[in-house]
């Protein structure tokens, strides 16, 4: 084994704190985003979508809106395959897992109906990375279900 290969093999693996949100909701706004060139760097185009997630009482749910970047290749392919359904106005209901959520604030111009005056209104959305769809229904019909994943049991060690 070469020193270079050996040093790569011996390098410690990076560790991360995961912040995952899982739930179910309605998929919308599937689109490709071409990032603007900023600070001399050009980002690569990426797939994005929105999920209007349900929470609370099942008879009268509340909704939380997520605007997400689709990151894993199998998830990108699945979301892309749903674009024609979303564009046609079908109800696309998904079970999802999103990582690294954060709030994003922005302002929009709002025109008052009575006076016609235009004002700035602050709004906020939750952004993140969509990396898993485990279940998809289109107009109530299941079209995708992720196979159950086998979980390796952790071995206990005596310290």
N, C-alpha and C positions, 0 to 999 in steps of 0.2 A: 504494500500500500504506500502511495507517495505521501510525502509530508503534507502536501496541500489537501489531499483526500482525507488523510488522517486528522488534520486540524479541523476540517469541516465536520467530520464524524464526531469529533470530541467536543465541538462547540455546544454550549448549553442551549437548550431550546427556549425560545422566548415564551414568557408567560403573560397572560392577559386577564384582566377582570372583565367578565362578560356581563353585559346588560341586555337581556333578552325580554321581549314582550311577545306574548302569544295570545291569539284570540281568533275571532271570526268576524267577517264583515263583507261589504260589497266592493268589488274591484271596479275602478274607473280610471280615466285619463291616462291610458297606456300611450307612451310616446318615447321617441329617441331624443335625447338632449345632446346638443353639440356645445360644449363649454366654450366660453369666450376666452380669448388669450389674455392672461393677466400675469403681470410680473415676469414677462418673458417666457412663460410656460404655457403650452397648449395641452389641455386635458383631452383625454380620449372620449369619444361619444359613448353614452351609456343609456340603458333602458330605464325609464322611470314610470311610476304609476301611482295611483292614489288608492287607499283603502279606507272606507268609512266603517270603522269597527264598532260593533255593538257591545254594550255593557249595561249592567243593571237588571231590572225586572224584565223577564222575558215577555210579559204581556204589554209592557210599555217601555221599551229599551231606550237608552240614551246612546249617543253616537260620539265617537272621537275620530277626527280626520287625520290620517297619516299621509304624508307625501314622501315616497320612498324611492331609493335607487335600488334596482334589482341587481344582485351581485353574483350569485352562484350560477354557473352556466346552465345547469338543468332547470333552474328556476327561470332564467332568462328565456329559455326555449318554451317553457310552459306558459309563461305570461304572454309571450309573442303569439302563441297559438290561440290565445283567448281574445286577441285584439279585435277580430272580426265580430265576435259575439258582443263585446263591449260597445264597439262602434255602431252595431245594429240596435242597441238599446236593450239587449237581453239582460236579465238579472244574473250577474256572475257573483256567486257567493263562495268565499274561500275561507279555509282555516289556514292561518299564517304564523310565521315566526319572524320577528323583526329584531335587529340588533342595533345597538349604539344610537338610541333615540336622543333627540335634542330639540329644544324649541327654536323656532325661527319666526322673527317678527318682520312685518313689512307694512307699508301704507298703500292705500288705494284712494283714488279720487271718487267721491260720491256726490252725485247731483241731487239736491233737495227737490222733490217733486213739486212742492208748492211754490217755492221762491225761485227755483232754477239755479240757486247758488251752489258752487262746487266747493267742497271741503275735503280735507284729508282725514281718512279714518284708519286708525291703527288696527291691525289684525295679527293673529299668530296661528301657526300650524306646527305640527310635530313632524320632524324629518327623521330619517333613519335608513337602514339597509334591510331590504327584504331578501332573506336568504333561503326561505323554505315555504312552500305551499304543500300542506299535507292532505288537503281535500278540496275539490272544486265541484260546484254544482252550477249548471247553467239552466235557468228557468225551472229550478227544482229537480233537475235530473243530474245524478252524479255522473261526471265524465272523467274524474281522476281521483284516485285514492292511493296515497303513498303506502307502499308495503311496510309493515312493521319492521323496525330496525332491531337487530339483536344487540343487546347491551351486555358487554363483558362484565362479569362480576369483579369488583375490586378485591384484591387480596388484602387481608388484614396483616399487619406486621406488629410484632411485639417490640416495644421500645424499651 
